[in-house]
Structure formats: C-alpha cells, structure tokens
Amino acid sequence: MTQKKKKPNFTKASDKVAKVGGLKKATYKQIENIFKLITLRYTMSLEDQLREDKAHLLLKQETIEILQEDIRHKNNQLRRKSIAINRLSKVNNSLVRDNYELTRAYNGLHTLGKFAEEIGVDIKQHNGKLPENERNKWDFKQKHTLTEAGKVKHQYTLTPKTKEEDNTDD
C-alpha cells in the first residue's frame, strides 16, 4: 500500500515574495533564493513522478511478458489440437467413404434378392450354392458405382477358378 503523498504547494513561492514586500521591494538575493527553492521543489516533484512512472511501467512490462508467454502457450496447444483434428478428419472421411461403399453393396444385393424372389427363385434353397459360399469354385466380385445422375450402378462378376487356383486356396 502506498502512502498518500502531499502535493507540492507552489503558492509558497508567491507567499514568500509577498512576505519580503513584493517583487519591487525584494532584493536580488531574496528572489534568487525563492527561485532556487521553487526549482528544487519542482525538480523533486518531477523526480518523484518519474520514479512512480518507472515502477508502473515495470509492472506493465511484467504483465505484458506474462500475457505473451500465455499467448505462445495457447497457440502451441491450438497447433497440436489442429493437427489431431486434421488427422481424425481424414480418418473420418475414409470411414464415411467405406460406409457408403458397404451400404451401396448391401442395397444392391438386397435389390437383387428381392428381384429373384419376385421372379420365383427360392433364395434360401440356393443360398449354399452362391458363388461366395461355394468354396474354391468361383471368384465372386462386386462393384457399386455412384453415377453423376445420383444413381448406383451394381456390377457382379463370377469367374470360375482354374484348377491351379483351386489348389492354392486350401
């Protein structure tokens, strides 16, 4: 807690001049002493003010340095979080694409199954004979492509395995 300083009283000089009888009656030596007194008090007042200002500026500088360090620390945290977010975003986009591909494949197979039932094919009876279920006899591939028109094109490919391929899978 700082002490409340007494403000300098510059009217004392005019009081001293009045005490000696005014400027016309004062001697050169008296005026010179009054001037030195005024100058000394004014200089001391300025020095006091400069000391206070210097202390205040020092506190402000310390505060600025603390805030700068805090900003650097928070920027580093943001950079690390940004890198993690970008990495997770790429993984998420890949998972979304995979999900779309799986959904398209399922929808294609489901539609194909409904069509087969509509034309009288008993799917459960033939399920074991599906190319993917007939082990080592067929290569079954499916491809599902989203067209520019927003429709999905389904392609299914069945190719019989050669005798050499049959033996390698066992």
C-alpha positions as CSV (number, residue, x, y, z in Angstrom):
1,M,0.0,0.0,0.0
2,T,1.5,3.3,-1.0
3,Q,1.4,6.4,1.2
4,K,-0.6,9.3,0.0
5,K,1.9,11.9,-1.0
6,K,1.5,15.5,-0.1
7,K,1.2,17.5,-3.3
8,P,3.8,20.3,-3.6
9,N,2.4,23.7,-2.8
10,F,3.7,26.1,-5.4
11,T,1.8,29.1,-3.8
12,K,4.5,29.1,-1.1
13,A,6.8,31.0,-3.5
14,S,4.3,33.7,-4.1
15,D,3.7,33.8,-0.3
16,K,7.5,34.3,0.3
17,V,7.6,37.0,-2.3
18,A,4.7,38.8,-0.6
19,K,6.4,38.3,2.8
20,V,9.5,40.3,1.6
21,G,7.3,43.1,0.4
22,G,6.7,42.0,-3.3
23,L,9.0,41.8,-6.3
24,K,9.7,45.5,-6.2
25,K,11.0,45.5,-2.6
26,A,12.7,42.1,-2.7
27,T,16.4,42.0,-3.2
28,Y,18.1,40.1,-6.0
29,K,19.4,37.6,-3.4
30,Q,15.9,37.0,-2.0
31,I,14.4,36.5,-5.4
32,E,17.3,34.2,-6.3
33,N,16.7,32.1,-3.1
34,I,13.0,31.9,-3.9
35,F,13.7,30.8,-7.4
36,K,16.1,28.1,-6.3
37,L,13.6,26.9,-3.8
38,I,10.8,26.7,-6.4
39,T,13.2,25.0,-8.9
40,L,14.3,22.5,-6.3
41,R,10.8,21.6,-5.2
42,Y,9.6,21.3,-8.8
43,T,12.6,19.1,-9.7
44,M,12.0,16.9,-6.7
45,S,8.3,16.6,-7.6
46,L,9.3,15.6,-11.2
47,E,11.8,13.0,-9.9
48,D,9.1,11.5,-7.6
49,Q,6.7,11.3,-10.5
50,L,9.4,9.7,-12.8
51,R,10.1,7.1,-10.1
52,E,6.4,6.3,-9.8
53,D,6.1,6.1,-13.6
54,K,9.1,3.8,-13.9
55,A,7.6,1.4,-11.3
56,H,4.3,1.5,-13.0
57,L,5.9,0.8,-16.4
58,L,7.9,-2.1,-14.9
59,L,4.7,-3.6,-13.7
60,K,3.1,-3.2,-17.1
61,Q,6.1,-4.8,-18.8
62,E,6.0,-7.8,-16.5
63,T,2.3,-8.1,-17.2
64,I,2.9,-7.9,-21.0
65,E,5.6,-10.6,-20.7
66,I,3.3,-12.9,-18.8
67,L,0.5,-12.4,-21.3
68,Q,2.9,-13.0,-24.3
69,E,4.0,-16.3,-22.7
70,D,0.4,-17.3,-22.2
71,I,-0.4,-16.5,-25.8
72,R,2.6,-18.6,-27.0
73,H,1.4,-21.5,-24.8
74,K,-2.2,-21.3,-26.1
75,N,-1.0,-21.1,-29.7
76,N,1.1,-24.2,-29.2
77,Q,-1.9,-26.0,-27.8
78,L,-4.1,-24.9,-30.7
79,R,-1.5,-26.1,-33.2
80,R,-1.4,-29.6,-31.6
81,K,-5.2,-29.8,-31.4
82,S,-5.4,-28.7,-35.1
83,I,-3.0,-31.4,-36.2
84,A,-5.0,-34.0,-34.3
85,I,-8.3,-32.7,-35.7
86,N,-6.9,-32.9,-39.2
87,R,-5.7,-36.4,-38.7
88,L,-9.1,-37.5,-37.2
89,S,-10.9,-35.7,-40.0
90,K,-9.0,-37.8,-42.7
91,V,-9.8,-41.0,-40.8
92,N,-13.5,-40.0,-40.5
93,N,-13.7,-39.2,-44.2
94,S,-12.2,-42.6,-45.1
95,L,-14.7,-44.3,-42.8
96,V,-17.6,-42.4,-44.3
97,R,-16.5,-43.5,-47.8
98,D,-16.2,-47.1,-46.6
99,N,-19.7,-46.9,-45.1
100,Y,-21.1,-45.6,-48.4
101,E,-19.5,-48.4,-50.3
102,L,-20.8,-51.0,-47.8
103,T,-24.3,-49.5,-47.9
104,R,-24.3,-49.5,-51.7
105,A,-23.2,-53.1,-51.8
106,Y,-25.9,-54.1,-49.3
107,N,-28.6,-52.2,-51.2
108,G,-27.5,-53.8,-54.5
109,L,-27.6,-57.3,-53.0
110,H,-30.9,-56.7,-51.3
111,T,-32.4,-55.4,-54.5
112,L,-31.1,-58.4,-56.4
113,G,-32.6,-60.7,-53.8
114,K,-36.0,-59.0,-54.0
115,F,-35.9,-59.3,-57.7
116,A,-35.0,-63.0,-57.5
117,E,-37.9,-63.6,-55.1
118,E,-40.3,-61.7,-57.4
119,I,-39.5,-64.0,-60.3
120,G,-40.0,-67.1,-58.2
121,V,-36.4,-68.0,-57.1
122,D,-36.2,-69.5,-53.6
123,I,-33.2,-67.8,-52.3
124,K,-32.8,-69.9,-49.1
125,Q,-32.8,-73.1,-51.2
126,H,-30.0,-71.7,-53.3
127,N,-28.1,-69.8,-50.6
128,G,-25.5,-72.5,-50.2
129,K,-24.9,-72.5,-54.0
130,L,-24.0,-68.8,-54.1
131,P,-20.6,-68.3,-55.6
132,E,-19.2,-66.8,-52.4
133,N,-20.5,-69.8,-50.5
134,E,-19.2,-72.4,-52.9
135,R,-15.7,-72.7,-51.6
136,N,-12.9,-72.7,-54.1
137,K,-15.0,-73.0,-57.2
138,W,-15.7,-69.4,-58.2
139,D,-14.2,-65.9,-57.9
140,F,-17.1,-63.6,-57.0
141,K,-16.6,-59.8,-57.3
142,Q,-19.0,-57.0,-56.9
143,K,-18.6,-53.3,-57.7
144,H,-21.0,-50.5,-56.9
145,T,-20.6,-47.1,-58.6
146,L,-22.4,-43.8,-57.8
147,T,-23.2,-42.1,-61.2
148,E,-23.3,-38.4,-61.8
149,A,-27.0,-38.7,-62.0
150,G,-27.1,-39.9,-58.4
151,K,-28.0,-43.5,-59.2
152,V,-25.9,-46.5,-58.2
153,K,-24.7,-48.9,-60.8
154,H,-24.2,-52.5,-59.5
155,Q,-21.8,-55.0,-61.2
156,Y,-21.4,-58.6,-60.2
157,T,-18.7,-60.8,-61.8
158,L,-18.4,-64.6,-61.5
159,T,-15.4,-66.3,-63.0
160,P,-14.6,-70.0,-62.5
161,K,-11.3,-70.7,-60.8
162,T,-8.8,-72.7,-62.7
163,K,-7.5,-76.0,-61.3
164,E,-4.3,-74.2,-60.1
165,E,-6.2,-71.5,-58.2
166,D,-8.4,-74.2,-56.6
167,N,-5.4,-75.9,-55.0
168,T,-3.7,-72.7,-53.7
169,D,-6.7,-71.7,-51.5
170,D,-6.8,-75.0,-49.5
